[in-house]
Amino acid sequence: MSDADVQRGASSAGGKTRGSVADSYRIPGNYPSPFYYDPGALAGQEWTSWIVPLIVVLNVAVFVGSMYVNDCSGHRNPYGSCVAGFLRRFSFQPLRENPLLGPSSSTLQKLGALEWDKVVHQHQGWRLVTCMLLHAGLIHLLANMLSLVFVGIHLEQQFGFIWIGIIYLLSGFGGSILSSLFIRNSISVGASGALFGLLGAMLSELITNWTIYTNKAYSLFTLLVIIMFNLAVGILPHVDNYSHIGGFLTGFLLGFVLLIQPQFGWLEGHNLPLTDRVKSKYMAYQYILWVMSLILLAIGLVVGLVMLFRGVNGNDHCHWCHYLSCVPTSRWSCRN
């Protein structure tokens, strides 16, 4: 990792169809410890963000394409008239069918939505990735893309497009695996698994780079509140919280591996007195977390894929896990 990788700020992420953002949870200040760094000393060394804007443009383009393929105005619909009919081919399905202002379920299935039967029995494993580019509607798309902009651009400027791109893709992939293990009777779309991966990576980055934070308790509390709020949203019906959880866990482990920061005493050794210089680039606990996370990540992804393609139903091995995605109340049911 280069010197330019040293982080100088942070932000947070959103959920499946909505999000919360708490910008700049790292507080700059005067650092008395040799393991703290001065954010101003590295001014002008931020990465230029381009992968996050590219992902946003790609998601918007795919949504426009899905509306073109959907062609609501070209078909008779038992649910009523198309919404925004003046858009003609790009008009939305009736609100009774899709309240999020988007295409039909059959269109999403055709374009690559995540569906257990097609992944396992029809060998369409590519759906584990393509579902990340599809959105159920305009509201869903805007919520996810706004969250991605607020979170992803900051992270990319601090750590570079390679690491953030890897975290985004693998987190979305991990979320798709967990979702497929537990959901068999409906489709799933959206970039929320990848977004939750960025949230998880932010939490592990805070832990592994603990010594460079000034207000540690505030930083940790703020991030945990955001994470818990967004996970709580996932217990509502029609929200795929398995994707959220799988993406979060994947990103959390990846953060320990990819977002590790060197000690200030090593980074600025040539400017420090001999007594303050350190020989090791990273602290011992950072190495331990790096190794453990890499092992757990590899085991989790491999075991998850093996279970998925063997047709294992996660609900048979965890009878209470369905409460992680939907909690039934007097107002709604979680059966469908």
Buried (B, 14 or more C-beta within 10 A) or exposed (E): BEEEBBBBBBBBBBBBBBBBBBEEBBBEEEBEEBBBBBBEEBEEBBBEBEBBBEBBEEBBEBBEBBBEBBBBBEEEBEEEEBBEEEEEEBBBBBEEBBBBBBBBBEBBBEBBBBBBEBBBEEEBBEBBBBBBBBBBBBBBBBBBBBBBBBBBBBBBBBBBBEBBBBBBBBBBBBBBBBBBBBBBEEBBBBBBBBBBBBBBBBBBBBBBBBBBBBEEEEBBEBBEEBBEBBBEBBBBBBBBBBBBBBBBBBBBBBBBBBBBBBBBBBBBBEEBEEEBBBEEBBBEEBEEBBEEBBEBBEEBBEEBBEBBBEEBEBBEEEEEBBEBBBBEEEEEEBEE
